[in-house]
Amino acid sequence: MKEESYFRGDNMMRSVTLGIMLGATLISISAWSQLETQNPAETILGTFRNTYYYIAYESDYRNAKVDTTILDMQDRILAQVSTPFKKSLAMEGTGKLLDGRVVNFAGRKNGETRYRFTQSPYGDGIGVCQLMPFRTIAVDPSRIPLGSLVRIDETVGMVLPDGTVHDGLWRAEDIGSAIKGDRIDIFIGTKGDSPVLARQGITHLRPLTLRMVEPPGAQSCANFSYELDGGSDDAAGTTEPEPEPGLTE
């Protein structure tokens, strides 16, 4: 009698468990369907593992010994800096000097990364595109066309440093030597704002879902190049820049 009762109870528990699992699955399917039909014109590009990058600040290395230089593509000295700052600059691609000037990746020459000055407060991406915190991503152009407007599902509703809420829209306007295949790099502006991603559950290399909202147009900033002198304080650089350093945060 007890044994029969046990089996009946066991079967009942299995039925309840199965019902719960089935209900959860149906809810998940329903939520996914709503997301799919929310913007029917948007095409899913796939899932991409994320990292983030930011400006390197010379002020973070104020106490380090000034023992090296950064050069432009014409071999001219742009600034005398410390080795730790130079390494950080090489990693991030953009840096702010103690005097307030911003230097940006320009290319490589003789096995060394070269830079140029830029008027863009956060530096430049590909073409004449300015880097915008929490709006710019670096991509592999073979996977996502440069200049595209994309939506990252997991960033919809993310609370930004100024208290506003992100709409999930990003511009694919940068590249990186390590950003290949299913990788994207999220530009956050300053390292101190990295908790914004963490609070949203966006951790290192977490796969994120990207959707094409709008392909690049003919007038996209990604289709133009700076043609001024690379050492000028004006925005200037090479017409065909090599990929910027890849980031590993």
Steps between C-alpha positions, in 0.01 A plus 500: 500500500777745592698389197202566267446840663866582449487422128180698454658798679817462297305497175304804609821689581644408162186627330517829691869539421441424133215751495718771652781431251256502210345823623841666531589385151176642359562830678853514355370427152231764541752761616732418211210522254408843633860613458509363148181678399576823683713628210425272204721706267810430712714208391681291759873513433584236761654485844835665564736472796572840653789690649523873571749782451554860611740795489843464663569799727858614556387639836457141620879463464595841636761353735666283235833604353485677164738283299365457146323678215199454276546581132279581203516336156763754392734400788436823689476500879147572619574467871744369756324252727556214743529140383194385701281767337639417156408133552148594609467733201609222265234273648211747492584691181412844640654698785477834673823675589561700817467822301151400381585408143359174362713263295354229280627190322617589148672183379816296540846578370827316553323257732374780727157650556479861383252768603347832401329781685123523476241757600250223581460493881494120515710427194414361159389168363508397136480759221402837649273349767537636851493253786190544716479340845232231518416553132806379307602139456799352321416210270639262244396662168463156342218429748346844553529777238678810628261789550206274583245592765440191712302407806652300784208331676673469835570876521136607463402665829859537623538797734779727375739713711281810452191315622336462159387162371663339197282419201735222388619679185870500412717605206754259350763766441827353622725199447773323694776253424356248750137563406444217257212265431246489783660781699389856566666771710277745689633854543416630848704824501670471838606193694308618806171448317549126454253419784223619267549181299541281809174622650328401176647150525734560207813317611828432322444304176130447571326435166270787402226497236542756222237607247543710188284812532640700211781416255766766434406775256718667238559797731608289799803635686656158448527572125724807535860553611705779648751637252676763708852492639524227763696718745256789502281589795213480254332165449735327262628160412578243239249440227519123546560436872590153616277330757523656844632295790265230622378530855477230760313646799 
